Amino acid sequence: MTFFQSEPEITPFYDPNISYEENCKSGPFGGFADGITYENKGEPQYDFLGHKVYLPFGIPAGPIPNANFCKGGFQKGFDIIMYKTVRTRPHPCNPFPNIVPVQTKEQLTLEEARKGLIMGNKFTNPIAITNSFGVPSLSPEEWIPDMKKAVELAGKGQILIATYLGTPGNGEEAFIQDWIDGAKMILETNAPIVELDLSCPNEGKSSLLCHDTERVVKIVKAIQPVFAPKKIPVLIKLSYFPSDKKLQDFIEKVSPYVAGFNAINTIAGNVRKEDGSQALPGEGRLLSGVCGAPIKWAGLDMVKRMAKIRETSQYKFIIIGTGGVTTPEDYKEYIKAGADAVMSATGAMWNTNLAKEIKETIL
Ligand SMILES: Cc1cc2nc3c(=O)[nH]c(=O)nc-3n(C[C@H](O)[C@H](O)[C@H](O)COP(=O)(O)O)c2cc1C
């Protein structure tokens, strides 16, 4: 049995030492299950896409797989919560383990990630992990009512964001149709905002969907007639773009159809054990998504570059900064870089008081 201790000893709210199914059934854990609630005071002051929130800070799609986890997050003062990415059909999770520690320098460059990383033997601070889930999904009959419940769990000054992706299948037309079908399912949940996950590995192609601008334009155009009449803002989740020219071109072509961009997802890296063998079991799993403290530079860099593009753009899209946020200082750095909102997945998992700590420093 794989077991990685956290040092200092902490049980993250999503427990990496048990399977995804067990987490969904019995979670959340640690601070999300301690019964201590953070009370927001006064009136929410920040505008987030037309919704008032106490702090434009929360948890991105990932470690929050169902309404029980959403409840824990809202109670701890994470005011924007994204429900883990769902699909239009059931999809299994990659085999356990899905989260392991990695050994890295303070900041992980793209080149180092490509060359490869070594798995760690415990979760240490600053937290650095890799994750590999394969975007599992329950059937819509199961996730639609659960997401609906999660939407209702948001308190005053809080908001739940739905995230989903289309599943490739029988050709391009069917793929686009799957995005449209998913959009209609999201409508049933009453989620007030939606994010399209374009930055998970694009099955059938070796690249990421967000790096294929023309395809993304097709998708956002196709789903617009579903979300626009309901005035549901659409966000796009991005990976790191090394090229300024590609990023500029992507934003110019996509922003007419969306409300904003969230960057970044994880940085893909080859992760091995000390003896050189593959760290995560199964085909195609040498490559997984590195996240936590060592990817902060990449999220910040994307936010700065997007903010610069926005200065001269005719479209006033919002920017959400994600990646490596583990302290109140990180939050401030992202806001200074031009982010309108900030998210933490790995940092929040190991510090369920992160929202409280940020609020205590800046509100
Ligand atoms: C356990 C876990 C599961 C994740 N699952 C998803 C997902 O389903 N969809 C998605 O867009 N991003 C997913 N991510 C990526 C996060 O949303 C985020 O972009 C990334 O982890 C970088 O942020 P961090 O350094 O704060 O973890 C996941 C991350 C983690 C840690």
The ligand as an SDF file (V2000), in Angstrom:
LIG
                    3D

 31 33  0  0  0  0  0  0  0  0999 V2000
   -5.8930   16.8020   -7.0340 C   0  0  0  0  0  0  0  0  0  0  0  0
   -5.9670   17.6910   -8.2380 C   0  0  0  0  0  0  0  0  0  0  0  0
   -6.9000   17.4170   -9.2360 C   0  0  0  0  0  0  0  0  0  0  0  0
   -7.0130   18.2650  -10.3540 C   0  0  0  0  0  0  0  0  0  0  0  0
   -8.0090   18.0670  -11.2750 N   0  0  0  0  0  0  0  0  0  0  0  0
   -8.2740   19.0160  -12.2250 C   0  0  0  0  0  0  0  0  0  0  0  0
   -9.4480   18.9380  -13.0390 C   0  0  0  0  0  0  0  0  0  0  0  0
  -10.2610   18.0210  -12.9230 O   0  0  0  0  0  0  0  0  0  0  0  0
   -9.6370   19.9310  -13.9580 N   0  0  0  0  0  0  0  0  0  0  0  0
   -8.7710   20.9860  -14.1110 C   0  0  0  0  0  0  0  0  0  0  0  0
   -9.0010   21.8670  -14.9440 O   0  0  0  0  0  0  0  0  0  0  0  0
   -7.6490   21.0760  -13.3360 N   0  0  0  0  0  0  0  0  0  0  0  0
   -7.4060   20.1290  -12.3920 C   0  0  0  0  0  0  0  0  0  0  0  0
   -6.3160   20.2690  -11.5610 N   0  0  0  0  0  0  0  0  0  0  0  0
   -5.3920   21.4060  -11.7500 C   0  0  0  0  0  0  0  0  0  0  0  0
   -5.7000   22.5860  -10.8140 C   0  0  0  0  0  0  0  0  0  0  0  0
   -6.9420   23.1760  -11.0800 O   0  0  0  0  0  0  0  0  0  0  0  0
   -4.6240   23.6810  -10.9270 C   0  0  0  0  0  0  0  0  0  0  0  0
   -4.7080   24.2730  -12.2020 O   0  0  0  0  0  0  0  0  0  0  0  0
   -3.1970   23.1850  -10.7220 C   0  0  0  0  0  0  0  0  0  0  0  0
   -3.1610   22.1940   -9.7220 O   0  0  0  0  0  0  0  0  0  0  0  0
   -2.2470   24.3090  -10.3420 C   0  0  0  0  0  0  0  0  0  0  0  0
   -2.6310   24.8960   -9.1180 O   0  0  0  0  0  0  0  0  0  0  0  0
   -1.8940   24.5490   -7.7080 P   0  0  0  0  0  0  0  0  0  0  0  0
   -0.4330   24.7460   -7.8940 O   0  0  0  0  0  0  0  0  0  0  0  0
   -2.5380   25.4700   -6.7190 O   0  0  0  0  0  0  0  0  0  0  0  0
   -2.2260   23.1190   -7.4200 O   0  0  0  0  0  0  0  0  0  0  0  0
   -6.1530   19.3960  -10.4730 C   0  0  0  0  0  0  0  0  0  0  0  0
   -5.1860   19.6260   -9.4720 C   0  0  0  0  0  0  0  0  0  0  0  0
   -5.0940   18.8020   -8.3670 C   0  0  0  0  0  0  0  0  0  0  0  0
   -4.0750   19.0980   -7.3070 C   0  0  0  0  0  0  0  0  0  0  0  0
  1  2  1  0
  2  3  1  0
  2 30  2  0
  3  4  2  0
  4  5  1  0
  4 28  1  0
  5  6  2  0
  6  7  1  0
  6 13  1  0
  7  8  2  0
  7  9  1  0
  9 10  1  0
 10 11  2  0
 10 12  1  0
 12 13  2  0
 13 14  1  0
 14 15  1  0
 14 28  1  0
 15 16  1  0
 16 17  1  0
 16 18  1  0
 18 19  1  0
 18 20  1  0
 20 21  1  0
 20 22  1  0
 22 23  1  0
 23 24  1  0
 24 25  2  0
 24 26  1  0
 24 27  1  0
 28 29  2  0
 29 30  1  0
 30 31  1  0
M  END
$$$$
